[in-house]
Amino acid sequence: MKSLFAPAAILLAACSTQPTIDESTYGASIGIVNHTAKYIDSASVNEAGGANMGAWGAGAANVCCATVPDKWYPGMKALVRWDMPEGSKHIVKEKLVEVEKYDEPGGSIYIHIFPNDEVRVVISRYAGWSPKHPIAAPVKPAAKLTLTQIS
């Protein structure tokens, strides 16, 4: 009888233990992708970063570093700050945004700035200009031709 209770006690103990949460992280570089006609003087995520980007610009993530979880989880958010000066006046904005779902760890953090202060944050192994990046690179709108330019 004693031998039957011992395995049952071990089985019950195993069922009552709390599941472990994977808290593995890595250091990721930060890149900026600018989908606007304005210059970005600096941008950061969770107070890391600080690079700049010209209008309609997309580059590689070359500013160090922020900590990223190996595994994405629902509700993951990042605090993004960016400065889009108007003339000599700095216009600093801040927004808490959800990090878009990613499946592979080891990617860099890309801050995408759009018109009307829309901000998206993605984790990707591909540079902001790459066709494999999760968000298409910005495209500068074609200049409108006037009648005098056509004739």
Secondary structure, 3 states (H helix, E strand, C coil): CHHHHHHHHHHHHHHHCCCCCCCCEEEEEEEEEECCCCCEEEEEECCEEEEEECCCCECCCCEEEEEEECCCCCCCEEEEEEECCECCECCEEEEEEEECCCCCCCCEEEEEECHHHCEEEEEECCCCCCCCCCCCCCCCCCCCCCHHHHC
